[in-house]
Amino acid sequence: MVWAAIALPLLALWVPAAVLCAAPRRVRHRLLLPLAVGIATSTAFAHNLATHRVTADIRGHTVGYGIQLSHSGPLITGYLLATVGSLLLSGDRRLMLFGILAGAGAPLRWALWRLEFMSTWCALAALCSLVLLGWARGRPLPGH
């Protein structure tokens, strides 16, 4: 249940909010739309988590997690627009690279999951973490 609370409603809200805070001032206005979509998506996911059961079962070589989603298509679209969209609109080269990796990785992870192949989430998360580390190291410290 904890993974669902973090991965679904919290990330849909936190990613666009964090990108808005980190983005250059000149592009912040265009990040308001992904933030609004993230707020709506986060609210819908939170409602689903509060009213439906989260499940986990073995599927081939991976664990399949599930949550009953009403309107799953619009929720997944909203999630991707909020998270990946905000990164792509960030105006920062490294955050845009992170968005490209996350966006390209989403259908790949879904296809491998549908084939019941081993989980690829950790490998992609590690790659994205390296991109974020490079981004963080390249930014000046506040006050310097």
RODO-2510 file (C-alpha; in nm, 4 decimals, decimal comma):
residues 144
     n   res          X          Y          Z
     1     m     0,0000     0,0000     0,0000
     2     v     0,2846     0,2420     0,0791
     3     w     0,4291     0,2129    -0,2739
     4     a     0,0893     0,3093    -0,4179
     5     a     0,0542     0,6135    -0,1909
     6     i     0,3971     0,7407    -0,2974
     7     a     0,4007     0,6370    -0,6630
     8     l     0,0522     0,7521    -0,7539
     9     p    -0,0883     1,0569    -0,5719
    10     l     0,2318     1,1959    -0,4227
    11     l     0,4550     1,1807    -0,7313
    12     a     0,1773     1,3216    -0,9506
    13     l     0,1836     1,6275    -0,7244
    14     w     0,5478     1,6446    -0,6104
    15     v     0,7187     1,6155    -0,9491
    16     p     0,5465     1,9124    -1,1161
    17     a     0,5736     2,1168    -0,7935
    18     a     0,9471     2,0415    -0,7633
    19     v     1,0083     2,1190    -1,1305
    20     l     0,8220     2,4486    -1,0915
    21     c     1,0465     2,5396    -0,7965
    22     a     1,3660     2,4377    -0,9792
    23     a     1,2836     2,5886    -1,3179
    24     p     1,4224     2,9196    -1,4375
    25     r     1,1823     3,2087    -1,3722
    26     r     1,1326     3,2720    -1,7442
    27     v     0,9524     2,9353    -1,7949
    28     r     0,7585     2,8962    -1,4694
    29     h     0,4328     3,0203    -1,6234
    30     r     0,4221     2,7236    -1,8618
    31     l     0,4639     2,4816    -1,5700
    32     l     0,1351     2,5848    -1,4103
    33     l    -0,0627     2,3557    -1,6428
    34     p     0,1299     2,0366    -1,5506
    35     l     0,0960     2,1379    -1,1847
    36     a    -0,2823     2,1808    -1,2210
    37     v    -0,3061     1,8432    -1,3974
    38     g    -0,0927     1,6930    -1,1189
    39     i    -0,3227     1,8299    -0,8500
    40     a    -0,6303     1,6853    -1,0228
    41     t    -0,4610     1,3513    -1,0913
    42     s    -0,3256     1,3310    -0,7370
    43     t    -0,6708     1,3952    -0,5947
    44     a    -0,8269     1,1245    -0,8130
    45     f    -0,5547     0,8722    -0,7237
    46     a    -0,5899     0,9505    -0,3530
    47     h    -0,9652     0,8941    -0,3757
    48     n    -0,9112     0,5603    -0,5523
    49     l    -0,6594     0,4523    -0,2887
    50     a    -0,8994     0,5445    -0,0093
    51     t    -1,1925     0,3589    -0,1628
    52     h    -1,0350     0,0548    -0,3328
    53     r    -0,8015    -0,2281    -0,2393
    54     v    -0,4371    -0,2460    -0,3484
    55     t    -0,3293    -0,5957    -0,4565
    56     a     0,0006    -0,7738    -0,5221
    57     d     0,0564    -1,1079    -0,6917
    58     i     0,3360    -1,3010    -0,8611
    59     r     0,3276    -1,2672    -1,2410
    60     g     0,5989    -1,4665    -1,4091
    61     h     0,9302    -1,3183    -1,2942
    62     t     0,7888    -1,0045    -1,1394
    63     v     0,5391    -0,8889    -0,8814
    64     g     0,2233    -0,7387    -1,0222
    65     y     0,0764    -0,4579    -0,8178
    66     g    -0,2737    -0,3423    -0,8831
    67     i    -0,5298    -0,0882    -0,7826
    68     q    -0,8815    -0,0664    -0,9152
    69     l    -0,8914     0,2571    -1,1093
    70     s    -1,2043     0,4216    -1,2317
    71     h    -1,1191     0,6103    -1,5520
    72     s    -0,7710     0,4571    -1,5762
    73     g    -0,6974     0,6053    -1,9215
    74     p    -0,7449     0,9696    -1,8174
    75     l    -0,5623     0,9064    -1,4874
    76     i    -0,2576     0,7566    -1,6572
    77     t    -0,2597     1,0359    -1,9158
    78     g    -0,2841     1,2968    -1,6390
    79     y    -0,0031     1,1290    -1,4461
    80     l     0,2289     1,1342    -1,7479
    81     l     0,1371     1,4923    -1,8387
    82     a     0,2040     1,6078    -1,4828
    83     t     0,5301     1,4204    -1,4278
    84     v     0,6959     1,3774    -1,7664
    85     g     0,5315     1,6881    -1,9133
    86     s     0,6634     1,9149    -1,6403
    87     l     1,0152     1,7809    -1,6909
    88     l     0,9993     1,8334    -2,0672
    89     l     0,8730     2,1912    -2,0209
    90     s     1,1263     2,2738    -1,7470
    91     g     1,3619     2,4772    -1,9634
    92     d     1,6574     2,2975    -1,8031
    93     r     1,8603     2,0704    -2,0314
    94     r     1,9234     1,8010    -1,7676
    95     l     1,5659     1,7954    -1,6397
    96     m     1,4492     1,7649    -1,9997
    97     l     1,6840     1,4658    -2,0422
    98     f     1,5318     1,3155    -1,7288
    99     g     1,1859     1,3691    -1,8808
   100     i     1,2917     1,2013    -2,2064
   101     l     1,4279     0,9013    -2,0141
   102     a     1,1140     0,8742    -1,8020
   103     g     0,8838     0,9206    -2,0999
   104     a     1,0661     0,6692    -2,3191
   105     g     1,0975     0,4276    -2,0298
   106     a     0,7241     0,4234    -1,9507
   107     p     0,6064     0,2213    -2,2548
   108     l     0,9140    -0,0015    -2,2344
   109     r     0,8454    -0,0821    -1,8688
   110     w     0,4783    -0,1431    -1,9462
   111     a     0,5608    -0,3813    -2,2346
   112     l     0,8110    -0,5780    -2,0265
   113     w     0,5638    -0,5941    -1,7380
   114     r     0,2896    -0,7239    -1,9724
   115     l     0,5324    -0,9935    -2,0894
   116     e     0,5852    -1,0842    -1,7213
   117     f     0,9546    -1,0184    -1,7617
   118     m     1,1642    -0,9146    -1,4652
   119     s     1,1021    -0,5715    -1,3228
   120     t     1,2876    -0,2936    -1,5006
   121     w     1,1725    -0,0159    -1,2696
   122     c     1,4833    -0,0251    -1,0488
   123     a     1,7223    -0,0116    -1,3456
   124     l     1,5431     0,2877    -1,4968
   125     a     1,5181     0,4550    -1,1555
   126     a     1,8954     0,4130    -1,1112
   127     l     1,9630     0,5674    -1,4537
   128     c     1,7283     0,8584    -1,3816
   129     s     1,8920     0,9033    -1,0406
   130     l     2,2300     0,9469    -1,2105
   131     v     2,0820     1,2134    -1,4384
   132     l     1,9347     1,3933    -1,1362
   133     l     2,2661     1,3673    -0,9497
   134     g     2,4410     1,5311    -1,2459
   135     w     2,1737     1,8009    -1,2489
   136     a     2,2085     1,8675    -0,8751
   137     r     2,5880     1,8822    -0,8905
   138     g     2,5735     2,1285    -1,1782
   139     r     2,3540     2,3784    -0,9921
   140     p     2,5070     2,6496    -0,7743
   141     l     2,4305     2,6338    -0,4041
   142     p     2,1849     2,8954    -0,2764
   143     g     2,3699     3,2083    -0,1662
   144     h     2,6857     3,1264    -0,3653
***
